[in-house]
Amino acid sequence: MAQQAVANDEVESFAALRCNFPVGGGSWCGRVIKEGTALSCFHILCQEHAQQWFRTSDCCPVCNDGKKIKLTSLGGSQNGTRELIGRLASCTPAAIHSAASVAIDFWEAQKAEEYQRGLAREQEVSLRLKRLLGSSRKELTEAEALKKS
């Protein structure tokens, strides 16, 4: 039972959408989105960062290309599943399929971007490690040469 709970937590953590707001140094907020804003460029911001950013700008803080974007509010409902079912009940199967397809595309884009960020971070750490090892080897060689002389 405990393993099942851990597995469920891991699935929930992986499936969660996370804030894409850049916080500097190549890092991003990463807060799990309970309430937030989806942008037409497929980025997503937590409520705090969306409110902060869109007070002074109408472009995406991640793309930062100056293009005006459309915003869609996410979450904020205590009865989200019930409300969703209520809305879907009045839709045609084609409309439901279309909405699900857009939602899955959005989720996939988010997960691909998270993966790319993680990969870039790993490459940066690997490069730093190689530099550190190179300078350490150089210092050891110099120390050995001083010891011999």
Summary of the structure (lengths in Angstrom):
residues: 149
radius of gyration: 22.7
end to end distance: 65.2
largest distance: 87.0
contacts: 334
relative contact order: 0.09
helix: 59%
strand: 15%
